[in-house]
Amino acid sequence: MHHIISSCKRDLLDIYKHAIEAVKPERLVKNCIVIGDGKFMVNDPLDSSLKPLEYDLNGRRLHVIGGGKCVLAMARGLAEIARTTRTTSLFSNGCLSVPIQASPLFESDRVTQDLMGCLDISVNFGSKDNLPDADSVKATHCILEKINEASRIDKNDKVRSLFVVLISGGGSACLTSPKHVSLEEKSDMIKRLVQHGADIVELNTVRRYFSHVKGGNLSRHIMKNNPDSQVISLIISDVINDPIEIIASGPTCLSLSEVDLYQSMIDVMTKYNLRVTNYPGGNHLSNNDNSHSVQNRIIGNNLLALNSLRSRADQLGYRTTLLGNDLSGSTNDILKHILNHDRAETDRSLIIGGGESTVLKGPGESWGVGGRVQEMALDYMSHKLSIESPWEVDSTIDMFMAGSTDGQDGPTDVAGCLASVSDWSLSKNFNLDDLIRAKKTHDSYNFWTKYRPDWLIKTGLSGTNVMDLYMLMNVRKTSTREC
């Protein structure tokens, strides 16, 4: 049976890899950007029926700015297009804010450095462990200064400005410019919300109110400097249903007024019984007269990854059931939804889904080391071991996998986690009390490291981020073909 389990594991990892490759930022940018015939064109890869956005390049300069886990790779894809079309001279005064974890790779990658130089993009690092910090504040200040400089030069030279804004998950931490509160106060506020179980939508709702760049304020800053500017945002979504006002806290989304932002923040804080100081409510202006000059386009999301995942699973002979890309709730809630779903009547089935879970801390529980996908794998084993013995002979093999798409689950070096009750007998010196303790302390990383380090998937940072992927494989041992 062990060789069948190994083959199943190999298939899951292969399917997972294909899904990640499908949403690599360079590929997504190249799928949507066309430079030619004197125009900069942006197609919609999610809806081919939409007419491309077109910008005349005559008498125009382009400035690439942005922040998030994917933006360096996005900029690389754009630079390759510009170099191929010999339009690099049109780009100037660019600036990106990127997670510090990407710094060592960038420093040793001369190709990417040269490509950033082609577009005159400076790259700044911060947001260690996906948290806003002093370095991300400095990086954001650099972006704002670049906007000021580009606007001044373009106005003096009487050329039009087109700001190409690259946005992805992690942008909330990378684009940090606190308003009304200090960085420490804002960070503490977000930490308490996380501990109370707030989801990504609620967290970003609070973040955007307390920011000079979130909630459309980055676009407002651009327009304030030069009302004749245009903005096109290329967005890789890490949020369910792709709401542009929530992704990276909506730095270029002008749909909400300050009053709306204020009330939404109050609603979230009240829901979790957190104290709210008397912050200013703002005004009712949702944007300005130049809002038509700001365009936002989603170029990648979880559904694209799931479609690739399903296609690869079909190629490998699995009958797949897609639960959708909007799975949300606690890790245990999502797991139960997956386990309770009807399976296809076949020798080789695979249930797939995508979304984002939250880890809830109950009364008397504490925070250890881990992340969402490792916690969900704990939930899977806890559920399976509560209803069956791993040493019982069964006619099928179940294997579960939860994987991030960014290559990092919480503050760990883990991208994903496998789990199989069929393979649990290989776990040495297993103590059920340790599993229960790991659940109560949310210490999934140390649990898996101790008992099944081979189930931890470590890919390094992927350069992309479109939420998480979930797979439940079921294979009959009597199947004529191994996994």
Beta strands, then each sheet from edge to edge (+ up, - down):
strand 1: 33-36
strand 2: 39-42
strand 3: 53-56
strand 4: 60-67
strand 5: 94-99
strand 6: 121-126
strand 7: 160-167
strand 8: 230-236
strand 9: 294-300
strand 10: 319-322
strand 11: 327-330
strand 12: 348-358
strand 13: 396-404
strand 14: 416-419
strand 15: 456-457
strand 16: 468-476
sheet 1: 1+ 2- 3+
sheet 2: 6+ 5+ 4+ 7+ 8+ 9+
sheet 3: 10+ 12+ 11+
sheet 4: 10+ 12+ 16- 13+ 14- 15+
end
